[in-house]
């Protein structure tokens, strides 16, 4: 798991998950990657915070010990890392300056390759994309 490589032991870390639905513009969480990611993180001992623009009600029915937040910034508050699991339009315009101020550690795993790696790294984040051939982790500090 890339987060383990970036953070070390995930036990007692706080990981924020952006997007819970299986795809944007739906509240359907059946077979959603985010649900599996959250279970994996919890099995590693991480505390998980999550937000989705439409799937919060469905998530509340099946997610246990997950703090469901009001917006992406509440998810990021004090987080050791953020995982983008669903590529909602509202996440395209996220304020990375604000994220960096409120996160415990500026680590992002972009599971949908939504953000430009060089831009995010240039703002001082450790950025990890999926399948981009960059070898995984690059610390922009």
C-alpha positions in Angstrom: 0.0 0.0 0.0 1.5 3.3 -1.1 0.3 5.1 2.1 2.3 2.7 4.2 5.4 3.5 2.2 4.8 7.2 2.7 3.7 7.2 6.3 5.2 4.0 7.8 2.9 2.2 10.2 -0.7 3.3 9.6 -1.8 2.4 13.1 -3.2 5.4 14.9 -2.9 7.6 11.8 -5.8 9.7 10.5 -6.6 9.2 6.8 -9.1 11.3 4.9 -11.0 9.8 2.0 -12.6 12.1 -0.6 -15.4 10.4 -2.4 -17.3 7.3 -1.4 -19.6 6.5 -4.3 -18.4 4.2 -7.0 -18.4 7.0 -9.6 -19.2 10.8 -9.6 -22.8 12.0 -9.8 -24.3 9.1 -7.9 -25.0 8.0 -4.4 -24.4 4.3 -5.2 -21.7 2.8 -3.0 -22.1 -0.8 -4.1 -18.7 -2.1 -5.3 -17.1 1.3 -4.6 -13.4 1.3 -4.4 -13.6 3.7 -1.4 -15.5 1.2 0.7 -12.7 -1.4 0.2 -10.0 1.3 0.8 -11.6 2.3 4.0 -11.8 -1.3 5.2 -8.1 -1.8 4.4 -7.1 1.4 6.2 -9.2 0.4 9.3 -7.6 -3.1 9.3 -4.2 -1.3 9.4 -5.3 0.6 12.5 -6.0 4.0 10.8 -8.8 6.3 11.8 -10.8 7.3 8.8 -12.7 10.5 8.0 -14.7 10.6 4.7 -16.8 12.9 2.6 -18.9 12.5 -0.6 -21.2 15.0 -2.2 -24.1 12.6 -2.6 -23.4 9.2 -0.9 -23.2 10.2 2.8 -26.6 8.8 3.7 -25.8 5.4 2.1 -22.3 5.5 3.6 -23.7 6.1 7.1 -25.7 2.8 6.8 -22.7 0.6 6.2 -19.6 2.5 7.5 -18.6 1.7 11.0 -16.1 3.8 13.0 -15.8 6.2 10.1 -16.2 9.9 10.8 -18.4 11.3 8.0 -17.6 14.9 7.4 -19.5 17.9 6.0 -16.9 18.9 3.3 -13.4 18.1 2.1 -11.7 20.5 4.5 -13.3 18.8 7.5 -11.9 15.5 6.2 -8.5 17.1 5.9 -8.4 18.6 9.4 -5.5 17.0 11.2 -5.2 14.2 8.6 -1.9 12.4 8.0 -2.9 11.8 4.4 -5.8 12.3 2.0 -7.0 9.6 -0.5 -9.0 10.7 -3.5 -11.3 7.7 -4.3 -13.9 9.3 -6.5 -13.3 12.1 -9.0 -16.1 14.5 -8.1 -16.0 17.9 -10.0 -15.9 19.8 -6.7 -12.6 18.1 -5.9 -11.1 19.5 -9.1 -11.2 23.0 -7.6 -10.0 22.1 -4.1 -7.9 24.7 -2.3 -4.5 23.0 -1.8 -3.2 26.0 0.2 -6.0 25.5 2.7 -5.5 21.7 2.8 -1.8 22.1 3.6 -2.5 24.5 6.5 -5.0 22.1 8.1 -3.4 18.7 7.5 -1.1 17.1 10.0 1.1 15.9 7.1 0.8 17.0 3.5 0.4 13.6 1.9 -2.0 12.9 -1.0 -2.8 9.7 -2.7 -4.7 10.6 -5.9 -6.5 7.4 -6.8 -8.1 8.9 -9.9 -5.2 11.0 -11.2 -7.4 14.0 -11.0 -4.8 16.5 -10.0 -1.6 17.6 -11.7 1.3 15.9 -9.9 3.8 18.7 -10.5 1.4 21.4 -9.3 0.5 19.5 -6.1 4.2 18.7 -5.4 5.1 22.3 -6.1 2.9 23.3 -3.2 4.9 21.1 -0.9 2.8 17.9 -0.8 4.0 14.4 -1.0 2.0 13.3 -4.0 1.3 9.7 -5.1 -0.7 8.9 -8.2 -1.9 5.6 -9.6 -0.2 4.0 -12.6 1.7 7.1 -13.7 5.0 5.3 -13.8 6.6 7.9 -11.5 7.8 5.2 -9.1 5.2 6.3 -6.5 6.3 8.7 -4.0 7.9 12.1 -4.6 8.2 14.6 -1.8 7.8 18.1 -3.1 9.4 19.8 -0.1 
